Amino acid sequence: MLGSTHGTFTTDLRARVVACGEQPARVAVHGVTAVEGDTDVSGRPLHAAVPELDRFFRPEVVAVVGASDAEGRPNTGITRQLLDWAGRVGARVVPVHPTRTAVFGIDCVASVGDLDDSVDLAVLLVADPLPVIEQLAEAKVKFAVAFASGYAETGAEGAAAQQRLAAAVGRSGLRLLGPNTNLNAFERFREDLDGPAVALITQSGHQGRPVFTMQELGVRLSHWAPTGNEADLETADFLSYFAHRPEVGAIACYVEGLKDGRSFLLAADQAARRGVPVVAVKVGRTEAGARMAASHTGKLTGADQVVDAAMRQFGVIRVDGLDQLQDTAALLARARRPVADGVVVYSISGGTGAHFSDLATAAGLHLPGLSQAKQDELHQWIPDYLSVANPVDNGGHPVGDWRGRKIIDAILADPAVGVLICPITGPFPPMSDKLARDLVDAAEQTDKLVCVVWGSPVGTEEAYRTTLLGSSRVATFRTFGNCIGAVKAYLDHHRFSTGYRSPFDEAPRTPSPSFRKAQALMRPGHRLSEHAAKQLLRAYGIRVPREQLVTSAAAAVRAAGQVGYPVVMKASGAQLAHKTELGLVKVGLTSASQIRDTYRELTDIARYEGIDLDGILVCQMVPRGVEMVVGVTHDPLFGPTVTVGLGGVLVEVLNDAAVRVPPFGEREARDMLGELRGRALLDGVRGAPAADVDALVEVVLRVQRMALELDADLAELDINPLMVLPRGQGAVALDALAVCR
């Protein structure tokens, strides 16, 4: 059982929120609809409207358009399955056929226009659903399903046809599942299983089969939403809906492409607010995978690093394989909230325990050493020569008698222990049978998680099929890796959800004074010079060196005197992205003669290279620190993204960077730094002082504010290097590049 129950809160996606009897105005941004005023500074919605899908999954009246009972016709098999499903959910079926009076003995209507307004769901068994949509709207049908293919998955012509279909649906007021979907929503779900359920969302029906089959292992499944091409209803709609269903303990997703990144994040936020875990396979990690995903569902896969970061921000647990999707979703749906994060490995073999512990520790699980008092207690039943510090090795024989249960109970009684994992690498009856029974019985008496890895490749053993799988309290796995990954996801999820505060709640609603200053500096369709880009940073309170832009050697000498020797001189122009490679940066200049010579040299190089300059920058020399890069790019799925990483030449050599999707707060900014392989440089290495991490975090937060406010104007920003000085001395943007939309 879960540690908490989920209440219900649903509202129709098109009716939206009604306050004091009035319908508020709506705005649509990036495909997501929200209450007017409930948007961030760039006009994006801050809350997802939760669609009312009860009548989709549990309709009272279902119209089957194109119903058939003629032998050998594809529609006949589909009609038969729909009739079976309708009988299970208590729905009345109305066949629609232009020439038949009855189908399977049920009276037909000749056309959609003959339907009355009681129909909740229309299933369209027609090659072209577009002409039917307007008729369904006139009949006030609430939902429709289109199985037809040949849309966005086939290329540009199909994508255009899908756009026409989506536009018609948008005008109609009904909600459409598909096209290019299937019958998975109308499967036979077992009703003899209890406890929290897994709800399933897939863009490929076949890829959901392993999760659906978990019912045969005792895992309850409540819903299956096969979203297909998502001309209307999309993954995010079902994610929001399932997050508010009281029976749903976890949501499992197979995602090939996201229709809209913002709507997905708003839906994930709904789940995070309610503590409902979301586990997802998202294909497209590689270029080949991305191409295949696009050809299958006609969606934009998006930069995988951004997808990964966005999911992590909102607690979506990303896994790679369908087996991991099964195991992780099942564990998260059924396990109680952890009471401690300590993991103890208990085995009958020292080798097994050591092997598993190595893998678990490498994955980031916390394996605390048991106290001496606890070890002394365990040695009452385990020989003294065996290690019981963690992992606990019982040597084998104690599991065969009364001592086995004593050992398990003693481990679970330790307040530092939240998870007990027992890897059984192979069956060895009768001891393995008794060990399995003791673990199941102990799990029934504790509020802690008990996991078993049953390593036998056969899987027909009584201890596995009946004892372990028959328990709703023991989480049973077949591989070390899946067990470790699921347990880590379980602990991480509850750590994340405890005190979760939505970043959308903290997003700025109105522009800052900085925005007005910055907007005046933007040049639509152009790249800003370094000097102009630094003015943009200065508008947002980001520190830049003292500098002057000059257009003569004499002015350069005067500027150097005012800036203070030694100085740096750099060419400044909108065309310049990489000045160092062209010899257009000179450092450490200490005299007027050097200034005059350098001015002539820089202007001569620019003239030779055909580069138009707006002048020469005479800049303050900034002390050495840790060179970082902070930037903004625009992702086609999620909008503006903020990146931080090691800067200077290292940014291209090491590619050591972390990314986030605004809005986010200080904790996320610090987490970004923690993801960097070179994070230790900020702490000081080889006698170097620790860098001013607080100042770096402040720059990241100011840049994300800039990204939000200037989204319509700013295509790209690159601060490189951002020199992070020793602790307490701040951070200075030595160079900057900005590209306007």
Secondary structure as GFF3:
##gff-version 3
##sequence-region A 1 741
A	DSSP	beta_strand	26	29	.	.	.	ID=ss1
A	DSSP	beta_strand	32	35	.	.	.	ID=ss2
A	DSSP	alpha_helix	54	57	.	.	.	ID=ss3
A	DSSP	beta_strand	61	65	.	.	.	ID=ss4
A	DSSP	alpha_helix	74	89	.	.	.	ID=ss5
A	DSSP	beta_strand	92	96	.	.	.	ID=ss6
A	DSSP	beta_strand	102	103	.	.	.	ID=ss7
A	DSSP	beta_strand	106	107	.	.	.	ID=ss8
A	DSSP	three_ten_helix	112	114	.	.	.	ID=ss9
A	DSSP	beta_strand	121	124	.	.	.	ID=ss10
A	DSSP	alpha_helix	130	138	.	.	.	ID=ss11
A	DSSP	beta_strand	143	146	.	.	.	ID=ss12
A	DSSP	three_ten_helix	152	154	.	.	.	ID=ss13
A	DSSP	alpha_helix	156	172	.	.	.	ID=ss14
A	DSSP	beta_strand	175	177	.	.	.	ID=ss15
A	DSSP	three_ten_helix	184	186	.	.	.	ID=ss16
A	DSSP	beta_strand	197	202	.	.	.	ID=ss17
A	DSSP	three_ten_helix	205	208	.	.	.	ID=ss18
A	DSSP	alpha_helix	209	213	.	.	.	ID=ss19
A	DSSP	three_ten_helix	214	217	.	.	.	ID=ss20
A	DSSP	beta_strand	221	226	.	.	.	ID=ss21
A	DSSP	alpha_helix	235	243	.	.	.	ID=ss22
A	DSSP	beta_strand	248	255	.	.	.	ID=ss23
A	DSSP	alpha_helix	261	274	.	.	.	ID=ss24
A	DSSP	beta_strand	278	282	.	.	.	ID=ss25
A	DSSP	alpha_helix	287	297	.	.	.	ID=ss26
A	DSSP	alpha_helix	304	313	.	.	.	ID=ss27
A	DSSP	beta_strand	316	319	.	.	.	ID=ss28
A	DSSP	alpha_helix	322	334	.	.	.	ID=ss29
A	DSSP	beta_strand	342	347	.	.	.	ID=ss30
A	DSSP	alpha_helix	350	362	.	.	.	ID=ss31
A	DSSP	alpha_helix	372	378	.	.	.	ID=ss32
A	DSSP	beta_strand	392	393	.	.	.	ID=ss33
A	DSSP	three_ten_helix	397	400	.	.	.	ID=ss34
A	DSSP	alpha_helix	403	412	.	.	.	ID=ss35
A	DSSP	beta_strand	417	424	.	.	.	ID=ss36
A	DSSP	alpha_helix	431	444	.	.	.	ID=ss37
A	DSSP	beta_strand	449	454	.	.	.	ID=ss38
A	DSSP	alpha_helix	462	462	.	.	.	ID=ss39
A	DSSP	pi_helix	463	468	.	.	.	ID=ss40
A	DSSP	beta_strand	474	477	.	.	.	ID=ss41
A	DSSP	alpha_helix	480	497	.	.	.	ID=ss42
A	DSSP	three_ten_helix	503	506	.	.	.	ID=ss43
A	DSSP	alpha_helix	513	519	.	.	.	ID=ss44
A	DSSP	beta_strand	527	528	.	.	.	ID=ss45
A	DSSP	alpha_helix	530	539	.	.	.	ID=ss46
A	DSSP	beta_strand	547	550	.	.	.	ID=ss47
A	DSSP	alpha_helix	553	563	.	.	.	ID=ss48
A	DSSP	beta_strand	567	572	.	.	.	ID=ss49
A	DSSP	three_ten_helix	580	582	.	.	.	ID=ss50
A	DSSP	beta_strand	585	589	.	.	.	ID=ss51
A	DSSP	alpha_helix	592	609	.	.	.	ID=ss52
A	DSSP	beta_strand	615	620	.	.	.	ID=ss53
A	DSSP	beta_strand	626	635	.	.	.	ID=ss54
A	DSSP	beta_strand	639	646	.	.	.	ID=ss55
A	DSSP	alpha_helix	650	653	.	.	.	ID=ss56
A	DSSP	beta_strand	657	660	.	.	.	ID=ss57
A	DSSP	alpha_helix	666	674	.	.	.	ID=ss58
A	DSSP	alpha_helix	680	683	.	.	.	ID=ss59
A	DSSP	alpha_helix	693	709	.	.	.	ID=ss60
A	DSSP	beta_strand	714	724	.	.	.	ID=ss61
A	DSSP	beta_strand	731	733	.	.	.	ID=ss62
A	DSSP	beta_strand	736	740	.	.	.	ID=ss63
###
